[in-house]
Amino acid sequence: MFESEKRSYGTLYNSFHELESDYEKLSQTTIGIKSWSVGPVSTWINKDDENKANRRHIEKEGELLNWLNSKSNESVLYVSFGSLTRVSHEQLVEIAYGLENSSHNFIWVVREKDKDEDGEGFLQDFEERMKESKKGYIIWNWAPQLLILDHPATGGIVTHCGWNSILESLSVGLPMITWPMFAEQFYNEKLLVDVLKIGVSVGSKVNKFWLSIGEDHVVVRREDIAKAVEILMGSSQESKEMRMRVRKLGDTAKRSIEEGGHSYNNLLQLIDELKSLKTARELEKRGLDN
C-alpha cells in the first residue's frame, strides 16, 4: 500500500483540514505527494437525502425509535464495535454487566452468532432483563447507525475507533468511549483522547486482529467499563468540556463540506487539476503523433 502511494499522483483522505491540519501538513512535506482531505464523506452523502433516509428507517425501525423517543436528551449510550470485530463470550459478559452496572441507558449492537456461544442463553436472558427494566436495547447484527447517532436522546458512543465510526460520531457532536481492537485503531484513540480530548479510554491495550479471537483471555473488566461510561455520560466538568469540544468539531465538519469550506474547495481543486492534467496529456499525445 505504501509503495503504491509513493508511485501515485496523489491521495484523497476521508478527513477534513481542521481535524488533522498539523498531520496533513507533515504528511505533505515528508511523503512529498499531493493530498486532498475531502471528508467527512458520510456527511456529504447524507446532506441532501437525510429526511428521505430517516423516513425509510422510521418505517423499518419503529420499535427502536419509540424506545429512543421515550428517553431524555443525551441520556443514551450507543455501543457498537463495527462489522469486523469479534468479541469473546467472556468479554461480552463483562460488557453486559459493565453497561448494566452503569446508571445510564444504552443501545448495544451484538452479532447474532454470539447469542448461542455460551450454551446457556446468557445474552438472551440479558436482553429480556433489559426489556423489563427499559434501560437497555439490544440490536442483533445490523443497526441504523446514522439514525441512532443523530437522535437527540443519544449522548455518546462506545467505539472500536474505526475511522468511519469516528467521523460519523464526530460529525453529530458525540463524545466517544474508545475501545481499539487492531490495526490503526490505537493511533486513532490517541488522536481522540490525547490530542482532541473528546474521548475516554476504556483501557484496551492488546492489539487483537479479528481472526485471532480466542487465542488469549485479556478482557476489559466491567468495573473499567462502568467507570468510563460514568465519565463520558455523567455531569462532571470533564464531561461538559468534552461535549463542548466535540460539538465545535462537529460544526466545523459540517462547514467543511459547505461551499467555501476546506473539503469543498479541495474537491473543486482536485477536479480542476485532473482536468488540466488530462488536457496536458492530450496535447502531449498530439505533439508526439505529429
KOLBA-149212 format. One record per residue (C-alpha): residue number from 1; y, x, z; residue in one letter. Coordinates in steps of 0.2 Angstrom, whole numbers. Last residue first. Layout:
N
NUM:Y:X:Z:a
...
# end
This chain:
290
290:75:13:-176:n
289:60:8:-165:d
288:65:20:-152:l
287:83:13:-151:g
286:76:-5:-151:r
285:65:0:-136:k
284:80:7:-127:e
283:90:-9:-130:l
282:75:-19:-124:e
281:74:-8:-108:r
280:92:-9:-104:a
279:92:-28:-106:t
278:77:-30:-94:k
277:85:-19:-82:l
276:101:-29:-83:s
275:92:-45:-80:k
274:82:-37:-65:l
273:99:-31:-58:e
272:107:-49:-59:d
271:91:-57:-51:i
270:91:-44:-37:l
269:110:-46:-34:q
268:108:-65:-33:l
267:94:-63:-21:l
266:104:-51:-10:n
265:119:-63:-10:n
264:108:-77:-3:y
263:100:-66:9:s
262:116:-59:16:h
261:125:-76:16:g
260:139:-81:3:g
259:130:-97:-1:e
258:118:-102:13:e
257:102:-91:15:i
256:110:-80:29:s
255:119:-95:37:r
254:102:-102:43:k
253:96:-85:50:a
252:113:-83:59:t
251:111:-100:67:d
250:93:-95:73:g
249:100:-78:79:l
248:113:-87:89:k
247:100:-99:96:r
246:89:-84:100:v
245:102:-76:111:r
244:107:-91:120:m
243:89:-95:124:r
242:86:-78:131:m
241:102:-79:142:e
240:95:-96:149:k
239:78:-89:153:s
238:85:-74:162:e
237:97:-85:172:q
236:82:-94:178:s
235:78:-112:173:s
234:60:-110:168:g
233:51:-111:151:m
232:51:-92:147:l
231:49:-85:165:i
230:37:-99:170:e
229:26:-97:155:v
228:25:-78:158:a
227:19:-81:176:k
226:6:-94:170:a
225:-1:-82:158:i
224:-1:-67:170:d
223:-10:-78:183:e
222:-22:-84:170:r
221:-28:-67:166:r
220:-26:-58:149:v
219:-44:-53:144:v
218:-52:-36:140:v
217:-71:-40:138:h
216:-75:-30:123:d
215:-85:-31:107:e
214:-84:-50:107:g
213:-71:-51:94:i
212:-72:-36:82:s
211:-68:-46:66:l
210:-51:-51:72:w
209:-45:-33:75:f
208:-42:-30:93:k
207:-27:-19:98:n
206:-28:-19:117:v
205:-12:-21:127:k
204:-8:-39:130:s
203:4:-41:144:g
202:11:-59:142:v
201:27:-51:135:s
200:42:-62:136:v
199:53:-64:121:g
198:71:-65:115:i
197:77:-48:121:k
196:82:-43:103:l
195:77:-25:106:v
194:64:-24:120:d
193:55:-41:119:v
192:56:-47:101:l
191:57:-30:92:l
190:43:-23:104:k
189:33:-38:100:e
188:34:-35:82:n
187:28:-17:84:y
186:13:-24:94:f
185:10:-37:79:q
184:9:-23:66:e
183:-10:-24:65:a
182:-19:-32:80:f
181:-18:-45:94:m
180:0:-47:100:p
179:3:-60:114:w
178:22:-63:115:t
177:29:-78:124:i
176:43:-83:112:m
175:61:-90:113:p
174:65:-105:100:l
173:81:-105:90:g
172:75:-115:75:v
171:75:-100:64:s
170:67:-89:77:l
169:52:-99:78:s
168:49:-99:59:e
167:53:-81:58:l
166:41:-76:72:i
165:27:-87:65:s
164:29:-79:48:n
163:29:-61:56:w
162:13:-64:66:g
161:18:-60:84:c
160:2:-68:92:h
159:13:-82:98:t
158:16:-93:113:v
157:31:-104:109:i
156:46:-111:117:g
155:56:-127:121:g
154:48:-140:110:t
153:55:-158:115:a
152:69:-157:102:p
151:56:-156:88:h
150:59:-141:76:d
149:44:-131:82:l
148:32:-146:81:i
147:37:-151:63:l
146:36:-133:57:l
145:19:-131:65:q
144:10:-146:58:p
143:-6:-141:66:a
142:-23:-136:58:w
141:-38:-132:68:n
140:-40:-144:83:w
139:-24:-149:92:i
138:-24:-151:111:i
137:-10:-160:120:y
136:-6:-155:138:g
135:3:-164:152:k
134:-2:-182:149:k
133:-13:-181:165:s
132:-27:-191:158:e
131:-26:-183:141:k
130:-25:-166:149:m
129:-41:-169:158:r
128:-50:-175:142:e
127:-45:-159:133:e
126:-51:-149:147:f
125:-68:-158:147:d
124:-69:-155:128:q
123:-64:-137:130:l
122:-78:-134:143:f
121:-91:-143:133:g
120:-106:-134:142:e
119:-113:-125:128:g
118:-99:-111:129:d
117:-97:-110:110:e
116:-95:-129:107:d
115:-76:-130:105:k
114:-73:-113:98:d
113:-79:-119:81:k
112:-64:-132:81:e
111:-51:-118:82:r
110:-38:-122:95:v
109:-19:-126:94:v
108:-12:-129:111:w
107:3:-141:114:i
106:11:-139:131:f
105:19:-147:146:n
104:25:-136:160:h
103:22:-133:178:s
102:10:-118:175:s
101:-8:-120:182:n
100:-14:-130:167:e
99:-7:-117:155:l
98:-15:-102:164:g
97:-31:-113:167:y
96:-33:-116:148:a
95:-28:-98:143:i
94:-40:-91:155:e
93:-54:-102:149:v
92:-50:-97:131:l
91:-51:-79:135:q
90:-68:-80:142:e
89:-73:-90:126:h
88:-67:-76:115:s
87:-52:-78:104:v
86:-51:-76:85:r
85:-35:-73:76:t
84:-34:-75:58:l
83:-26:-93:56:s
82:-12:-90:69:g
81:-12:-89:88:f
80:-4:-105:93:s
79:3:-112:109:v
78:18:-123:109:y
77:27:-125:126:l
76:35:-142:129:v
75:50:-146:140:s
74:64:-141:128:e
73:71:-159:128:n
72:61:-172:138:s
71:44:-178:133:k
70:39:-195:127:s
69:44:-191:109:n
68:31:-176:109:l
67:17:-188:113:w
66:23:-201:100:n
65:24:-187:88:l
64:6:-181:91:l
63:0:-199:90:e
62:9:-202:73:g
61:3:-186:65:e
60:-1:-192:47:k
59:13:-204:44:e
58:25:-193:53:i
57:19:-178:44:h
56:24:-186:27:r
55:41:-191:34:r
54:44:-174:40:n
53:41:-166:23:a
52:53:-178:15:k
51:66:-175:28:n
50:65:-156:26:e
49:64:-155:7:d
48:81:-147:4:d
47:80:-133:17:k
46:61:-132:19:n
45:58:-118:7:i
44:73:-108:11:w
43:70:-109:30:t
42:52:-104:27:s
41:58:-89:17:v
40:68:-82:31:p
39:72:-72:21:g
38:79:-62:6:v
37:80:-44:13:s
36:81:-33:-3:w
35:75:-16:-5:s
34:78:-1:-16:k
33:68:15:-14:i
32:73:30:-4:g
31:60:29:10:i
30:71:38:22:t
29:88:31:17:t
28:83:13:13:q
27:71:12:28:s
26:85:18:40:l
25:97:5:33:k
24:84:-9:35:e
23:79:-3:52:y
22:98:-4:58:d
21:100:-21:50:s
20:84:-29:57:e
19:89:-47:62:l
18:107:-47:54:e
17:100:-42:37:h
16:87:-56:35:f
15:68:-55:34:s
14:55:-59:22:n
13:57:-42:13:y
12:58:-38:-6:l
11:53:-20:-11:t
10:60:-9:-25:g
9:56:-1:-42:y
8:38:3:-36:s
7:30:20:-36:r
6:33:23:-17:k
5:28:6:-13:e
4:11:9:-22:s
3:8:24:-11:e
2:12:14:5:f
1:0:0:0:m
# end
